Amino acid sequence: MEDLKDIFSPAPAEVPADKYEAGSVHWQSPSNIAIIKYWGKRPVQLPQNPSLSLTLTNARTETRLSYEPKDSDGMELEFFFDGEPAPRFRERVLHYLESVKTYLPFLERFRLTVQTVNSFPHSAGIASSASAMSALALCLCSMEDKLFGSLSDDSLFDKKASFLARLGSGSAARSIFGYAALWGQASRVPESSDLFAVSLEDRLHPVFKNFHDDILIVSADEKPVSSRAGHQLMDTNPYAPARYARAKQRLDKLLDALSAGDVARFGQIAEQEALELHGLMMTSEPPYLLMQPETVAIIERLRRYREREDIPVFFTLDAGPNVHLLYPEEVIADVRGFLQEELAPYLLNNTFIPDFVGEGPEEV
Ligand code: DP6
């Protein structure tokens, strides 16, 4: 494993007892939208191919972590979601904390309280693991830094936060960075790694720095196959080797388009990736579908509109039926007009979440 040494925090035995003080830390972290998709993994939460995403702004999670020193052994956690105790999430977070305690050995010396809220309605059916796990990982790093001053270097802080976020949910590794991030080793980006994401801000043409992503809510029903199960089905998917190779090739093309400001090329790659992701679902054993009739109708309408009006608006999909409309700031009025006139009938309760590329997480 590469340069992991600096990710480990000081062992409790090395830290004087008076360093263990009560405190609290507080972060907001956004979701992200993958253009090159992460789909398929190997232990422990390592990607089968590099993925690249734009960091969003409005779809975000706000998390506060409070901690008090204790004498008893073991992990102790209270968890609140939207102000209410949430036993299912608590179990998941507890399991996660156990899994990362090698990197944060001081955690068991504290009674922990996590309070978290999402900016988007739970009923919107949009994935929240990227924003939730990145917000939590950032809180854990801030806690470490407040106690021991061991993450005062900003780039080390981000690296550890991304590393810890990845262990919670792969896509969360990318939410640590504003604008755009790459997770997974890619020959064109020497600092890239399978262990954490890296920022692509400096490789991004300004047109992408305020790019829009309107998230069109088609259904909020629970998915018949979770992302977790979907990743697992890639292990037996006969097309998996070809998929991983194609993702790598496309990544190189996307990096060129992102630095050149080539919106048309960017859009073409985004759409290829979205349909390929869903193609992989359809060729899994057993096969499954996450698109809804409305998903397909929106895609058809969008393609016709783009050809007719010559407006640069493109789609991508996550592991679900909702459609992300991607477009540059300069065409917002046209796209919103089209959305209201032609796409509204396909949306659940007329819901869409207007989002755009942003600066990334913020300490509150
Ligand atoms: C389709 O990051 O949710 O959104 O690592 O199991 O938590 P886990 O999976 P997750 O998978 C995201 C899949 C995707 C593509 C992407 O965001 O790259």
Residues whose N, C-alpha, C, O or C-beta is under 5 A from the ligand:
A	BS01	DP6	A34 I36 K37 Y38 S51 S129 G168 S169 G170 S171 A172 S227 R228 D318 A319
